[in-house]
Amino acid sequence: MKDIIKIAWRNLWRNKRRTLITASSIFFALFFAIFMRSFQLGTYGYMIEQSIESYTGYLQIQNPDYFDDPTIDNSFNISDEMIDRVKNHENIKAVAPRVETFALASTGTNSKGVMVSGIDPVAEAEVSNPEHRVVKYRFTEEAIKQLKNDNALPPEINKKIETFKYNSYSSTAKIELDLDFENSDAEKYIPVIEKYCRFESNYLSPNDDGVLIADRLSRYLKISVGDSLILMGQGYHGVSAAGIYPVRGIIKMASPDLDNKIIYMSLPQINNFLGLNNQITSMVINLRDKDEMFETQNELKKIIGNDKYVVKNWEEISPTLKQQIQSDNVSGQVFIFILYVIVFFGIFGTVIMMVAERKREFGVMVAIGMKRKKLSMILSAEMLFLSILGVLAGIIVTIPVLLYGHYYPLELTGNMARMMEDMGFDPIMPLALFEPYFFMQILIVFIMIILACLVPVRSIQKLDAIKAIHA
């Protein structure tokens, strides 16, 4: 066996070009397989994180009847002691109480069905952080007109701003994206835009008697900061719920669906509105390590220890989102399969080329007495060495690429970035780190190499030494 390994290693370097070509095909196979799968899983993971952490949370504690009948009649009380026990779990990042109900919002002749979410403004900042979505800039008709009259910006930029009339922004980054600013343009023109387009909007205080209203909903109702909003609905146990509330701020939600319907209110105020006795409809939980979600869910069930509450994960709360991600993942797996087929035939073609080049060599070795079995073992050892070289090179090159792509993700620009923003996601596409997929790709590439080796081994068993020598 020692001699076989020694001969196989020497054979590799008798023709360095052939060895490098074969090892390179294996290297590129592994590199592209890992990179594409990392790109897919990283993007899916980021989309899940954005969707879940922006509102629903990874876990929720609820009344057992609330999931099937999500009304405030199925609200519940939870003790401070129980909340502290939940917060003390090592994987719990943030906990926020919430009351959710539906009502009719009205401003004069405009009305619409809305979702009213009662929050603790301080605790909610640690979960979905609505404060950083408060609108700070708006391209109102008056602001655009003022920019033109004062010649504050070049005509081409004024023209671009005109196309985004009435758009709202919680930061200047999205303004730069919409107006296609380069770094130098941003430094020059963003201060001017801030001056003319600044929008006064505030967040809620813990005992605030006002509301935050989503941006698209505010435009539909034609309401702004300082105006009054009428809410009407059904309170606890069927009592009438109605009130007039001042608008404290406008909030730009990432999800277009939420941006069309959500209104935030402080917990004390929603308790007064609905006639609740300091009850909540859910306790929203975000996690430090989302990969341990199911383990944390089971541990919280033990901490709660009774049938008054249930713990639901985001897959149970948002089954539609889960199905969408699974559907996208299947299409991604199909794409990877196509890549594997292309890669396999690339490796296979390289191996066929190597065998064809050495046909005369194999014929001579068989003719002088080398057993076909031993020759097959030498060739298999050569392929093993080649695969190890290719895989090691692939791993060495891929690791820094994955690390860089994870911590410094690809930032989309132009129409693609706008499309991502419109769907409620930041326009970035990170790579996934070293999850099980990484080692799975290595295993799959090794299997492809083994399958490709069957051809030369079989050809040696059927080799006609005389024909091979005279080929």
Legacy VTK file of the C-alpha trace (Angstrom):
# vtk DataFile Version 3.0
C-alpha trace
ASCII
DATASET POLYDATA
POINTS 471 float
0.000 0.000 0.000
2.891 2.314 0.815
4.358 1.781 -2.660
0.995 2.539 -4.306
0.746 5.859 -2.468
4.350 6.734 -3.336
3.905 5.931 -7.045
0.585 7.797 -7.186
2.120 10.922 -5.642
5.071 10.856 -8.065
2.746 10.320 -11.034
0.909 13.517 -10.160
3.973 15.687 -10.604
5.296 14.051 -13.760
2.824 16.257 -15.610
2.255 19.358 -13.488
-0.037 21.031 -16.044
-2.425 18.078 -16.139
-2.454 17.880 -12.343
-3.175 21.599 -11.971
-5.986 21.468 -14.567
-7.674 18.539 -12.812
-7.232 20.000 -9.300
-8.497 23.373 -10.579
-11.712 21.815 -11.877
-12.319 20.354 -8.395
-11.410 23.662 -6.757
-13.881 25.647 -8.877
-16.565 23.010 -8.332
-16.298 23.346 -4.564
-15.885 27.118 -4.612
-18.977 27.802 -6.716
-21.081 25.212 -4.872
-20.248 26.683 -1.445
-20.490 30.289 -2.632
-23.883 29.875 -4.310
-25.396 27.966 -1.386
-23.960 30.447 1.115
-25.401 33.300 -0.939
-28.851 31.685 -0.961
-28.946 30.722 2.720
-27.444 34.030 3.825
-30.086 35.972 1.903
-32.925 33.765 3.219
-31.643 34.088 6.781
-31.392 37.857 6.513
-34.895 38.141 5.037
-36.277 36.014 7.893
-34.421 38.123 10.441
-35.720 41.368 8.913
-39.297 40.093 8.692
-39.409 38.571 12.160
-37.486 41.171 14.130
-39.357 44.053 12.471
-42.611 43.053 14.172
-43.667 39.516 15.113
-40.605 38.397 17.083
-39.205 34.853 17.106
-41.453 33.711 19.966
-44.688 34.925 21.517
-46.408 34.025 24.782
-50.182 34.025 24.306
-53.474 32.904 25.784
-54.082 29.301 24.557
-57.247 30.435 22.734
-55.737 33.530 21.109
-54.090 31.792 18.144
-57.379 30.350 16.852
-59.473 33.352 17.916
-57.235 36.486 17.955
-59.563 38.854 19.804
-58.924 40.943 22.887
-61.370 38.735 24.794
-58.532 36.217 24.745
-56.066 38.596 26.358
-54.322 37.662 29.633
-52.458 38.952 32.656
-48.865 37.965 33.253
-47.099 38.618 36.544
-43.876 40.611 36.894
-42.309 37.519 38.438
-43.102 35.469 35.341
-41.737 38.216 33.062
-38.491 38.295 35.067
-38.149 34.515 34.788
-38.572 34.745 31.016
-36.070 37.609 30.728
-33.489 35.681 32.749
-33.271 32.942 30.118
-29.807 33.112 28.580
-31.091 33.114 24.972
-33.716 35.819 25.486
-32.530 39.099 23.972
-35.612 41.271 24.516
-39.190 40.976 25.777
-42.057 43.383 25.060
-45.763 43.252 26.034
-48.224 44.063 23.287
-51.971 44.512 22.727
-53.250 44.074 19.180
-56.748 44.787 17.931
-58.586 46.117 14.897
-60.562 49.345 14.646
-61.992 51.825 12.187
-59.827 54.926 11.754
-61.529 58.071 10.499
-60.551 61.628 9.591
-63.507 63.585 8.235
-64.740 61.843 5.098
-61.854 59.320 4.979
-61.952 56.086 6.928
-60.211 52.719 6.862
-59.949 49.503 8.874
-56.638 49.500 10.758
-54.606 47.409 13.147
-53.986 49.134 16.478
-50.911 47.940 18.351
-50.528 48.923 21.980
-46.878 48.909 23.039
-44.553 49.812 25.842
-42.430 52.362 23.909
-39.305 51.607 25.944
-39.550 47.791 25.827
-40.627 47.782 22.168
-37.450 49.666 21.244
-35.548 46.488 22.171
-37.758 44.256 19.994
-38.961 45.868 16.748
-37.516 49.338 17.470
-40.230 51.468 15.816
-38.478 54.634 16.977
-35.815 54.375 14.267
-38.603 54.227 11.659
-40.095 57.579 12.631
-40.262 59.777 9.517
-37.709 62.602 9.543
-37.856 63.803 5.939
-40.644 64.151 3.402
-40.707 65.349 -0.219
-43.852 67.412 0.192
-45.174 69.596 -2.594
-44.295 72.694 -0.589
-40.701 71.511 0.037
-40.148 70.687 -3.650
-41.518 74.072 -4.674
-39.237 75.842 -2.193
-36.184 73.949 -3.493
-36.965 75.080 -7.032
-37.694 78.707 -6.129
-34.482 79.069 -4.123
-32.366 77.215 -6.752
-30.983 75.187 -3.874
-30.318 72.131 -6.053
-29.353 71.557 -9.703
-32.346 71.138 -12.073
-31.575 67.445 -12.719
-31.776 66.646 -9.003
-34.993 68.658 -8.648
-36.394 66.574 -11.488
-35.467 63.335 -9.688
-37.037 64.575 -6.454
-40.226 65.362 -8.383
-40.580 61.656 -9.233
-40.539 60.835 -5.490
-43.090 63.455 -4.463
-44.771 62.674 -1.097
-42.205 59.960 -0.288
-41.180 59.779 3.371
-37.815 58.822 4.831
-36.585 57.866 8.285
-32.934 58.393 7.294
-30.874 60.048 4.569
-29.516 56.686 3.370
-32.748 55.882 1.504
-32.776 59.404 0.004
-29.271 58.803 -1.370
-30.433 55.501 -2.823
-33.552 56.917 -4.488
-31.684 59.872 -5.990
-28.699 57.731 -7.099
-26.211 59.945 -5.304
-22.503 59.246 -5.437
-20.540 59.909 -2.235
-19.475 63.356 -3.408
-23.057 64.263 -4.393
-24.382 63.072 -1.047
-21.917 65.203 0.915
-22.845 68.256 -1.163
-26.628 67.965 -1.511
-27.945 65.956 1.461
-27.515 68.889 3.921
-29.593 71.037 1.542
-32.324 68.400 1.307
-32.306 68.027 5.097
-32.841 71.764 5.480
-35.845 71.991 3.141
-37.448 68.573 3.597
-37.125 68.023 7.348
-40.335 66.644 8.826
-41.196 67.107 12.497
-42.327 63.758 13.864
-42.040 62.316 17.370
-41.992 58.931 19.069
-44.352 57.902 21.875
-43.611 58.351 25.556
-44.551 55.539 28.036
-47.829 57.235 29.084
-48.529 59.094 25.852
-52.161 59.833 24.992
-51.372 60.204 21.279
-50.662 57.749 18.443
-48.113 56.928 15.761
-49.585 56.293 12.319
-47.962 54.406 9.416
-46.832 56.531 6.468
-48.987 55.068 3.690
-51.990 54.995 6.001
-51.452 58.668 6.885
-51.414 59.602 3.208
-54.597 57.628 2.591
-56.357 59.309 5.514
-54.777 62.691 4.620
-53.569 63.204 8.163
-50.315 64.556 9.569
-48.552 65.279 12.845
-50.713 67.411 15.146
-53.999 66.362 13.535
-56.634 64.348 15.391
-57.585 60.768 14.543
-60.884 59.110 15.449
-60.768 55.401 16.346
-63.856 53.231 16.773
-64.021 49.542 17.553
-65.107 46.844 19.961
-63.582 46.748 23.420
-63.161 44.024 26.034
-66.203 41.723 26.308
-68.110 43.629 23.630
-68.085 47.129 25.122
-67.925 50.053 22.687
-64.491 51.531 22.100
-64.106 55.037 20.702
-61.740 57.945 21.103
-60.051 60.934 19.507
-56.254 60.889 19.557
-53.625 63.414 18.470
-51.058 62.171 15.961
-47.599 62.390 17.557
-45.651 61.063 14.628
-45.563 59.305 11.272
-43.742 55.990 11.038
-42.342 54.342 7.906
-42.795 50.577 8.262
-40.545 48.212 6.335
-43.432 45.931 5.365
-45.792 47.559 2.810
-48.678 45.625 4.371
-48.020 47.064 7.838
-47.330 50.507 6.360
-50.860 50.503 4.986
-52.667 49.677 8.224
-50.784 49.951 11.523
-51.283 52.510 14.304
-49.183 52.477 17.493
-50.544 53.514 20.874
-49.060 53.341 24.379
-50.203 50.477 26.629
-51.987 52.707 29.208
-53.886 54.471 26.426
-54.982 51.281 24.645
-56.123 49.888 27.996
-58.377 52.925 28.360
-59.541 52.646 24.750
-60.526 48.970 25.001
-61.543 48.835 28.662
-58.824 46.300 29.484
-57.587 45.756 33.006
-53.838 45.978 32.235
-54.056 42.840 30.117
-52.075 42.038 26.968
-52.661 39.850 23.918
-49.053 38.688 23.524
-45.575 38.878 24.987
-43.163 39.272 22.060
-39.687 37.769 22.393
-36.514 38.207 20.349
-33.600 35.789 20.677
-29.836 36.070 20.815
-29.328 32.872 18.813
-32.199 32.221 16.398
-30.844 28.733 15.612
-31.861 27.680 19.132
-35.445 28.880 18.711
-37.126 25.488 19.179
-34.978 24.607 22.203
-35.769 27.992 23.766
-39.477 27.522 23.015
-39.509 24.180 24.855
-37.565 25.614 27.800
-39.994 28.554 28.094
-42.887 26.103 28.199
-41.221 24.504 31.223
-40.597 27.897 32.830
-44.269 28.864 32.413
-45.303 25.451 33.649
-49.098 25.755 33.357
-51.903 25.767 30.799
-52.693 29.491 31.169
-50.179 30.408 28.465
-48.727 28.911 25.298
-45.449 29.712 23.539
-45.664 30.074 19.740
-42.726 30.412 17.354
-42.721 32.613 14.247
-43.328 29.640 11.935
-46.617 28.971 13.733
-47.545 32.653 13.876
-46.649 33.419 10.212
-47.154 30.176 8.241
-47.462 32.127 4.975
-43.972 33.588 5.386
-42.609 30.130 6.173
-44.200 28.702 2.991
-42.797 31.535 0.880
-39.293 30.923 2.214
-39.609 27.161 1.696
-40.759 27.756 -1.873
-37.805 30.062 -2.541
-35.471 27.532 -0.926
-36.703 24.740 -3.203
-36.077 26.897 -6.280
-32.610 27.634 -4.891
-31.933 23.920 -4.443
-32.995 23.287 -8.051
-30.516 25.943 -9.185
-27.765 24.334 -7.084
-28.624 20.930 -8.570
-28.195 22.353 -12.079
-24.843 23.787 -10.972
-23.834 20.356 -9.631
-24.690 18.726 -12.964
-22.546 21.251 -14.832
-19.712 20.872 -12.314
-19.880 17.070 -12.412
-19.552 16.951 -16.172
-16.667 19.423 -15.909
-14.824 17.079 -13.522
-15.863 14.063 -15.584
-14.526 15.631 -18.796
-11.239 16.482 -17.097
-10.834 12.887 -15.884
-11.636 11.483 -19.354
-9.022 13.809 -20.827
-6.447 12.640 -18.280
-7.139 8.957 -19.026
-7.014 9.499 -22.802
-3.626 11.227 -22.546
-2.204 8.337 -20.526
-3.699 5.469 -22.494
-0.324 4.477 -24.005
1.310 4.701 -20.545
-1.317 2.360 -19.069
-0.885 -0.064 -21.982
2.881 -0.257 -21.447
2.477 -0.837 -17.697
-0.014 -3.657 -18.257
2.214 -5.164 -20.978
5.285 -5.336 -18.697
3.319 -7.180 -16.043
1.604 -4.727 -13.725
-1.675 -6.138 -12.489
-4.743 -4.242 -13.585
-6.017 -4.193 -9.992
-2.853 -2.499 -8.763
-2.940 -0.012 -11.648
-6.546 0.828 -10.775
-5.536 1.388 -7.142
-2.710 3.716 -8.223
-5.074 5.703 -10.434
-7.661 5.887 -7.637
-4.946 7.110 -5.241
-3.978 9.783 -7.779
-7.595 10.953 -7.992
-7.810 10.977 -4.197
-4.724 13.183 -3.970
-6.097 15.454 -6.702
-9.425 15.759 -4.922
-7.717 16.555 -1.602
-5.598 19.245 -3.296
-8.649 20.732 -5.032
-10.855 20.611 -1.916
-8.161 22.097 0.342
-7.593 24.916 -2.143
-11.357 25.464 -2.319
-11.678 25.635 1.475
-8.671 27.964 1.862
-10.031 30.401 -0.744
-13.698 30.113 0.279
-13.294 30.795 4.025
-12.058 34.418 3.679
-14.665 35.056 0.949
-17.465 33.855 3.267
-16.138 35.879 6.195
-15.879 39.039 4.107
-19.294 38.503 2.466
-20.933 37.929 5.854
-19.508 40.935 7.687
-19.369 43.218 4.618
-22.396 42.089 2.572
-23.094 43.018 -1.020
-24.992 46.316 -1.176
-27.488 46.535 -4.009
-28.038 49.738 -5.938
-30.428 51.093 -8.538
-33.679 49.355 -9.410
-32.750 46.156 -7.589
-32.194 48.086 -4.360
-35.524 49.885 -4.761
-37.281 46.569 -5.339
-35.806 45.176 -2.102
-36.796 48.351 -0.239
-40.347 48.132 -1.596
-40.620 44.569 -0.299
-39.571 45.787 3.141
-35.939 44.597 3.186
-32.663 46.462 3.380
-30.869 46.276 -0.004
-28.044 44.018 1.133
-27.284 40.349 0.479
-24.985 38.727 3.074
-23.321 35.311 2.862
-24.046 32.594 5.420
-21.171 31.457 7.622
-20.040 27.895 8.330
-23.326 26.099 8.809
-23.971 22.407 7.918
-24.372 23.349 4.214
-20.608 24.110 4.111
-19.595 20.558 4.962
-22.409 19.128 2.846
-20.964 20.787 -0.273
-17.556 19.246 0.471
-19.173 15.811 0.840
-21.129 16.205 -2.413
-17.992 17.212 -4.342
-16.162 14.144 -2.971
-19.059 11.928 -4.111
-18.886 13.478 -7.596
-15.147 12.761 -7.717
-15.711 9.137 -6.702
-18.321 8.727 -9.450
-15.981 10.324 -11.979
-13.218 7.851 -10.944
-15.359 4.857 -11.871
-14.813 5.535 -15.584
-10.974 5.368 -15.650
-10.971 2.373 -13.285
-13.439 0.544 -15.545
-11.471 1.498 -18.675
-8.300 0.005 -17.171
-10.092 -3.275 -16.474
-11.097 -3.444 -20.164
-7.811 -2.083 -21.503
-6.317 -3.828 -24.545
-2.565 -3.418 -23.960
-1.554 -3.947 -27.622
-4.049 -1.412 -28.982
-3.166 1.058 -26.228
0.579 0.852 -27.029
-0.006 1.449 -30.729
-2.642 4.166 -30.179
LINES 1 472
471 0 1 2 3 4 5 6 7 8 9 10 11 12 13 14 15 16 17 18 19 20 21 22 23 24 25 26 27 28 29 30 31 32 33 34 35 36 37 38 39 40 41 42 43 44 45 46 47 48 49 50 51 52 53 54 55 56 57 58 59 60 61 62 63 64 65 66 67 68 69 70 71 72 73 74 75 76 77 78 79 80 81 82 83 84 85 86 87 88 89 90 91 92 93 94 95 96 97 98 99 100 101 102 103 104 105 106 107 108 109 110 111 112 113 114 115 116 117 118 119 120 121 122 123 124 125 126 127 128 129 130 131 132 133 134 135 136 137 138 139 140 141 142 143 144 145 146 147 148 149 150 151 152 153 154 155 156 157 158 159 160 161 162 163 164 165 166 167 168 169 170 171 172 173 174 175 176 177 178 179 180 181 182 183 184 185 186 187 188 189 190 191 192 193 194 195 196 197 198 199 200 201 202 203 204 205 206 207 208 209 210 211 212 213 214 215 216 217 218 219 220 221 222 223 224 225 226 227 228 229 230 231 232 233 234 235 236 237 238 239 240 241 242 243 244 245 246 247 248 249 250 251 252 253 254 255 256 257 258 259 260 261 262 263 264 265 266 267 268 269 270 271 272 273 274 275 276 277 278 279 280 281 282 283 284 285 286 287 288 289 290 291 292 293 294 295 296 297 298 299 300 301 302 303 304 305 306 307 308 309 310 311 312 313 314 315 316 317 318 319 320 321 322 323 324 325 326 327 328 329 330 331 332 333 334 335 336 337 338 339 340 341 342 343 344 345 346 347 348 349 350 351 352 353 354 355 356 357 358 359 360 361 362 363 364 365 366 367 368 369 370 371 372 373 374 375 376 377 378 379 380 381 382 383 384 385 386 387 388 389 390 391 392 393 394 395 396 397 398 399 400 401 402 403 404 405 406 407 408 409 410 411 412 413 414 415 416 417 418 419 420 421 422 423 424 425 426 427 428 429 430 431 432 433 434 435 436 437 438 439 440 441 442 443 444 445 446 447 448 449 450 451 452 453 454 455 456 457 458 459 460 461 462 463 464 465 466 467 468 469 470
